[in-house]
Amino acid sequence: MAKHLFNKYLPTVDKLKNMGLVRILGDQIHNPNLWHLNRRSAAGAMFIGIFSALLPMPFQTIPAALGALWFHKNLPLSIACVWLSNPFTMAPLLYLDYHVGAFFLGYNEHPLSLDLSLEWLMSEAGYYWQPLLLGSILSGIILGAMGYVITRVLWRWYVIVRWRKRQKIRRNRQHF
């Protein structure tokens, strides 16, 4: 993938450093590895961001940022990937995660009766939380690994194409 494509859509270093929660990180935020964009840092950030996006919790940006800090991967890309889960995609993702977890736990289909009350939430949450959590973790690992591999492969492909193009230009210059 082209650095220019990522840099075009990612926030600048100065903008991110001045964000509210990011300032809490202090001097760690000045680590150049968090801002450098190369094949390894981009692929790792994709994995971290996609995995965090599939966690069934609010504020998924926090684990994405902490993962990028811990593993020294690109912080802006990791945070940007969290938006895979947004208000439009959250319900289908949670539904898919539940079914993945229910499959691996061997749960039978449990008909969902919707009654928005605290009593209903407490009784139903006890049934749904285990398959939802397992499915979210498994989906996060699988889709994150796919994002990692796809990023590495596409980045490598892009570099090869550019390299061949430069070689062709050099050969054409030598003939003139």
C-alpha atoms as one frame of an Amber mdcrd trajectory, in Angstrom:
protein
   0.000   0.000   0.000   1.228   3.472  -0.718   2.302   5.618   2.192   0.636
   8.505   0.439  -2.734   6.773   0.486  -2.559   6.172   4.234  -1.090   9.586
   5.027  -3.835  11.283   3.037  -6.564  10.008   5.363  -4.765   9.680   8.708
  -4.646  12.556  11.190  -1.363  14.389  11.588   1.016  13.690  14.461   0.436
  17.115  15.999  -3.345  16.754  15.835  -3.269  13.358  17.564  -0.776  14.484
  20.224  -3.137  17.259  21.276  -6.227  15.062  21.627  -7.618  14.720  25.151
  -6.935  11.083  26.023  -3.751  10.906  23.991  -2.121  13.593  26.172  -2.412
  11.223  29.160   0.185   8.964  27.551   2.865  11.601  28.087   6.331  10.972
  26.638   5.445   7.555  25.199   3.466   9.330  22.518   6.703  10.831  21.154
   8.107   7.401  20.247   8.854   7.671  16.498   7.894   4.006  15.942   4.263
   4.929  16.665   4.226   7.394  13.792   6.449   5.659  11.239   4.573   3.995
   8.413   6.121   0.928   6.833   4.903  -2.535   5.871   5.385  -4.079   9.321
   3.938  -1.201  11.327   0.941  -0.835   9.012   0.139  -4.553   9.021   0.464
  -4.756  12.806  -1.713  -1.681  13.213  -4.348  -3.258  10.967  -4.428  -6.358
  13.167  -4.637  -4.332  16.391  -7.296  -1.984  15.041  -9.511  -4.691  13.546
  -9.206  -6.870  16.650 -10.140  -3.918  18.867 -13.032  -2.981  16.590 -14.619
  -6.386  17.130 -14.444  -6.297  20.930 -17.951  -5.984  22.380 -17.235  -2.933
  24.500 -17.519   0.839  24.361 -14.469   3.025  23.703 -12.687   0.498  21.482
 -10.141   3.179  20.637  -8.500   2.711  24.035  -7.431  -0.929  23.532  -6.370
  -0.056  19.971  -4.150   2.779  21.199  -2.745   0.704  24.050  -2.029  -2.192
  21.666  -0.230   0.133  19.261   1.821   1.512  22.160   2.617  -1.927  23.548
   3.663  -3.458  20.231   5.161  -0.246  18.751   2.900  -0.216  15.688   1.446
   2.753  13.820  -0.893   4.527  16.241  -3.021   6.571  13.800  -3.726   3.571
  11.577  -4.569   1.396  14.554  -7.067   3.977  15.793  -8.506   4.500  12.309
  -9.176   0.767  11.880 -11.412   0.798  14.948 -14.031   2.569  12.846 -14.716
  -0.746  11.156 -17.323  -1.008  13.869 -19.490   2.063  13.751 -23.160   2.691
  14.472 -24.111   1.149  11.111 -22.003  -2.006  11.349 -22.114  -2.703  15.092
 -25.379  -4.705  15.133 -24.416  -7.047  12.249 -20.949  -7.549  13.749 -22.343
  -8.429  17.176 -24.864 -10.789  15.562 -22.096 -12.519  13.603 -19.859 -12.675
  16.697 -22.631 -14.254  18.751 -23.253 -16.952  16.126 -19.539 -17.709  15.791
 -19.243 -18.095  19.568 -22.454 -20.127  19.818 -21.148 -22.479  17.124 -17.879
 -23.117  18.975 -19.591 -23.476  22.364 -22.263 -25.770  20.943 -25.127 -23.526
  22.039 -28.534 -24.229  20.616 -30.404 -21.401  19.007 -32.071 -19.358  21.718
 -35.014 -17.351  20.425 -34.548 -13.682  21.190 -37.543 -12.044  22.768 -37.023
  -8.336  22.975 -38.341  -6.658  26.121 -36.302  -3.584  26.903 -36.254  -3.676
  30.684 -33.532  -4.113  33.275 -34.949  -7.486  34.345 -34.876  -8.744  30.743
 -31.339  -7.445  30.255 -30.036  -9.177  33.374 -31.695 -12.503  32.560 -30.703
 -12.565  28.878 -27.173 -11.202  29.328 -26.309 -14.301  31.338 -27.086 -16.451
  28.333 -25.559 -14.337  25.566 -22.326 -13.002  27.050 -20.171 -16.138  26.725
 -20.823 -16.870  23.040 -20.652 -13.157  22.258 -17.278 -12.734  23.960 -15.798
 -15.902  22.448 -17.145 -15.052  19.001 -15.812 -11.509  19.236 -12.336 -12.698
  20.182 -12.267 -15.390  17.488 -13.640 -13.039  14.826 -11.155 -10.380  15.902
  -8.242 -12.780  15.613  -9.369 -14.189  12.259 -10.305 -10.861  10.622  -7.304
  -9.122  12.190  -4.992 -11.796  10.805  -6.646 -11.420   7.405  -6.109  -7.651
   7.562  -2.483  -8.234   8.553  -1.797 -10.640   5.690  -3.686  -8.575   3.106
  -1.793  -5.438   4.117   1.565  -7.202   3.899   0.745  -8.770   0.527  -0.690
  -5.603  -1.022   2.200  -3.491   0.270   4.697  -5.962  -1.167   2.806  -6.081
  -4.471   2.791  -2.276  -4.656   6.544  -2.108  -4.004   7.232  -4.710  -6.728
   5.056  -2.874  -9.255   6.780   0.434  -8.503  10.201  -1.195  -8.668   9.440
  -2.762 -12.066   8.116   0.549 -13.334  11.348   2.283 -12.292  13.389  -0.455
 -13.986  11.428  -0.015 -17.189  11.976   3.751 -17.118  15.724   3.232 -16.563
  15.939   0.790 -19.487  14.090   3.250 -21.736  16.516   6.021 -20.772  19.505
   3.858 -21.630  18.213   3.226 -25.153  18.081   6.935 -25.973
